[in-house]
């Protein structure tokens, strides 16, 4: 289940700066940390979304790092938690947190004429 996903969204700076606060307002993360650099024109927001899945009796979380720069915004999504195996089968009725954030990214980009791209990430091999 641990799969890192990266996205970059390109477009006008004013529209990109609205994307992060709108994500926080719509999906309501459990924890938020923000850092802004005064000399450089960038800032970083780290959020942790957490959800208890009743059917598999387990919690899942999603760490989302959002980096703003001059002409783009980058998202790094790392889901963790949950169960695997016979008793940990996920049901189709509960949508994973990562899907909700990815849907938000593409929906916001489409609505405001931004260009989203998913970046290829080499996954670490499990031992």
N, C-alpha and C positions, 0 to 999 in steps of 0.2 A: 504494500500500500504506500510505502514511502517513495514518492516520486516527485522530484523537483521539476517545476515548470516555470519558464521565464517568458515574459511578454514585454514588448516595447510598443508604445503608442506614440505616433508622431502627429503634430498639428500645431495650431496656434497656442502660444504660451498661456493666454488667459483662460482658454477652454481647458487646457491640461491641468491648470491649477485648481479648477473646480472639480475635477474628477475624483481626487482623493477624499476631500470632505464629503462629497456625495456618497462615495462608497461607505464611509464611516457612518453616515446618517442612515443609509438604507439597510445595511447588514448588521449594524450594532456589535462591534467586537467587544470582547471581554477586557482586553488590555490594549492600551495605546501608548506609544512613546514617540515623541517628535523631536527632531534636531534640525536646526537651521543654521547655516553658515552665513555670517555677515559679510565677509570679504568676497566669497564666491557666491554666485547666484544659484544655489541649489539647497535643497533640504530633503530630509529622509524621514519617513514615517514607518514605524514598525508596529504591526498590529497582530494580535492573537485572537482568533475566533475559536470558540469552544462549544461543543454540542454533546449532549448525552443522548445516546441512541438506546432507547428503552428495549427494543426487540432483541438486541444482542448484548444488553447489559454492559455497555462499555462507552467510554468517552472518546471522542475524536477531536482533534484540534487542527487548526491551520494557521501557520505563521506566514504573514504576508509582509514583505519589505517593499516599500514604494520609494523610488528615488526620482526626484525631479531634477531636470537639467534645463538648459535653455530652450531646446526644441523638442524634447521627448520626456516621457515618463516611463520608468521601468518597473515591472512587477516581478517579484520572485515569490512563488507559492510553494510551501513545503507542508503537505499534510502528514500528520502523525497520529498514532493511536489506533483504536479499533481492535478487532479480533480477526483471526483467520482460522480456517479449519471447519470441522463439522458443526460445532455450536456457534461459530462466529460468522456464519454466512449473513451477509448484509441483505436486507430486504429491498425490493424495488420501490417501496413506498417512501423511504427516506432518501432524500437527495444529498449527496456528499457536499461538504462545505466548499471544496475546491470548485465544484461545478457552479455553485451559486456565484462565486467571485469571477470565474471566467465568463459566465453569462453576463454579469454586470459590465465587465470590461468591453466585451463585444457590442452589447446593447448601447452603452454610453457612446462608444466610438461611432457606431452607425447613426445614432441620433444626431450627433454634432459634427459629422463629417470628418472624423479623425481616421488615421490609418493604423490599425492594430496588426502586429505580427508576433507569431510565436517563435521564439528562438530555440534552436536545437540544443539540448543539454545532454552531455555524456553522463549516463547514470553509473554510479559506483557499483561494482559487482559485489554480490553477497557471498559470504564465506560459508 
